[in-house]
Amino acid sequence: MTHKIKIPASIKIGGYDYEIEVSEYHTTELRDNSNWGEHSERQRRIRFDPTALPQQISQTFLHEIIHAVDAVYQGRKLTEDSTHAIANGLLQVFEQLGVRFIPSSGEKK
């Protein structure tokens, strides 16, 4: 059985409020750039494509959260490969524990 955790509309990272935008509105833009999601340190925003497979949504959420944590606490020292590897490792752990992150019904458009 999978425990589904709804992704909130915002999350606090290092004292900063990050808006989380989960909207099909951004899907085309993200796909045009070959991205599942994106993190903006300047705008304190995380966006991702909600039309992806459930495991991909969880992985992308973790990936973008890692980027935000890295930006706030380390000044963007992690490489994209390191961020991807950590997100995949966390995804495996969460999936084994039966935890999956899902878009909430109150998606931002």
SVG drawing of the C-alpha trace seen along z (x, -y; Angstrom):
<svg xmlns="http://www.w3.org/2000/svg" viewBox="-9 -37 39 39">
<polyline fill="none" stroke="black" stroke-width="0.4" points="0.0,0.0 1.3,-3.4 0.9,-6.4 0.3,-9.4 1.5,-12.8 0.0,-15.8 2.5,-18.3 1.7,-21.6 1.2,-24.9 4.2,-26.3 7.1,-25.0 9.6,-26.7 13.3,-26.0 15.8,-27.8 13.3,-30.4 12.3,-31.2 8.8,-30.5 9.0,-28.6 5.8,-28.6 5.1,-25.2 3.4,-25.4 1.9,-22.2 0.1,-23.0 -0.4,-21.7 -0.1,-25.3 3.7,-25.0 3.9,-21.5 4.6,-22.8 7.3,-25.2 9.0,-22.5 8.9,-19.9 10.2,-22.4 13.3,-22.7 13.4,-18.9 12.7,-19.4 10.3,-17.6 10.5,-20.6 12.5,-23.6 13.7,-25.5 14.1,-29.3 16.2,-30.6 15.5,-34.2 11.7,-33.8 11.7,-31.2 9.6,-28.9 9.4,-25.3 7.4,-24.2 6.9,-20.8 4.8,-18.8 1.8,-17.1 1.2,-14.9 4.2,-12.7 4.0,-9.2 3.5,-9.1 7.1,-8.0 8.4,-10.7 6.4,-13.3 7.8,-12.1 11.4,-12.1 11.0,-15.6 9.6,-17.0 12.5,-15.6 15.0,-16.8 13.7,-20.4 13.6,-20.4 17.3,-19.3 18.1,-22.2 16.4,-24.6 18.1,-23.2 21.5,-23.3 20.9,-26.9 19.9,-28.1 22.5,-26.1 25.4,-25.5 25.3,-28.3 24.6,-25.9 27.5,-23.5 25.8,-20.3 26.1,-19.4 23.1,-18.4 24.3,-14.8 24.7,-14.8 21.2,-16.3 19.7,-13.7 21.5,-10.8 20.4,-12.0 16.8,-12.4 16.8,-8.9 18.2,-7.5 15.6,-9.2 12.9,-8.1 14.0,-4.5 13.9,-4.8 10.5,-6.5 9.0,-4.0 10.2,-1.1 8.6,-2.7 5.4,-3.1 5.5,-6.9 4.7,-8.8 4.4,-12.6 1.3,-13.6 0.0,-16.9 -2.7,-18.4 -6.1,-19.2 -5.4,-22.9 -2.9,-23.1 -1.6,-26.6 -2.2,-27.7"/>
</svg>
